[in-house]
Amino acid sequence: MVVAGARPNFVKAKPVLDALAATGLRTTFVHTGQHYDEAMSGVFFADLDLRAPDHHLAAGSGSHAVQTAAVMTAFESLLDRLAPDVVVVFGDVNSTLACALVAAKAGVRSAHVEAGLRSGDRSMPEEINRIVTDQLCDDLFATSPEAVEHLLRGGATPHQVHLVGNVMVDTLLARQADAFARPVLAELGLRPGGYGLLTLHRPANVDDPATLTDLLAALGEIAARCPLVFPAHPRTAARLAGRLPAGIRLLGPVGYLDSIALQAGARLVLTDSGGIQEETTVLGVPCLTLRDSTERPLTVTEGTNRVVGRERAAVVAAAFEALDHPPFPRRPALWDGRASQRIAAILARALAVTTARPAA
Ligand code: UD1
């Protein structure tokens, strides 16, 4: 049973579903409904050629407790009914934690894809989701050696932990030709290398008025040198009405292929997203992360990312430095497009052992 709930999950679920099917395992695909708009969910199914979910839990939005509880309640009855051999969850969203918790209490084997990431910042809801999900799951699939260390230090046994690479990169490498063929730059009147891309949606950046004001001032200074396009998450758009400095162009949320096309064509990416730090590393585009920490340090040590905080002077200085001296593109080992195949092979072997019936 493969579970996805929010935008970044769909990108990770696609190659894993395909790789599991290729091993001959039967898969059921569950959408929790955490993200539900066409722009946050529907377009990803079309762009990724992702099969329609077999079950939709329609959990929807709400406070963290309300949303997590809604997913848990709906998922528990589905899990009881279908009794899968393993539940596979992705990343760090509320749906990930909710389904891992239900599976653990039902005694169903669970696997966490993208395990072991840690920002060290417990004020991020995603950090709580990561820590708890990793404690609950039986099989822990990591993208980086640091993630493996975090898992072992957190009490996982070596046989639970597998360094497999990055499934988001599997999707990126499989879909980049389609992304580069998209007309989105021409439609927006953008020239490759002639603009910067901005994304912001973390509560720590967009919900606190003082932080947002400081960030917008920095972004205005950067936009005076390099115009920015800003596809905004609904959470952000609601907080920005009428506050954007000149030179920053607001768009609605974009689908997967347009997001990759806009990143690849950008001279610079400014973001507080997790996945975009990884995608820019693979695309070789300079990325500035507008946060105080990252759970993806490999994108800094072996990629194009810099973590620059939210303070005005520091953000502007880092952006000008990246425009004048872009970092040399590099790609971490094992981010090679085959992580999903490694995961599927490990799960297929494990399930063949645990579900084998004794000979009559
Ligand atoms: C979630 C993830 C975050 C991920 C992000 C973007 C958690 C804790 N956070 O944050 O890690 O980076 O998704 O993909 O799970 N909304 C819509 N349409 C939708 C979905 C949401 O308008 O389809 C609006 C609603 O007003 C909702 C708000 O966005 O209240 C927040 O949605 P929610 O799923 O709670 O968290 P995200 O901020 O999207």
Boltz pocket constraint, residues with backbone or C-beta under 6 A from the ligand:
constraints:
  - pocket:
      binder: B
      contacts: [[A, 6], [A, 7], [A, 8], [A, 34], [A, 35], [A, 36], [A, 37], [A, 40], [A, 41], [A, 60], [A, 61], [A, 62], [A, 67], [A, 92], [A, 93], [A, 94], [A, 95], [A, 125], [A, 126], [A, 201], [A, 234], [A, 235], [A, 274]]
      max_distance: 6.0
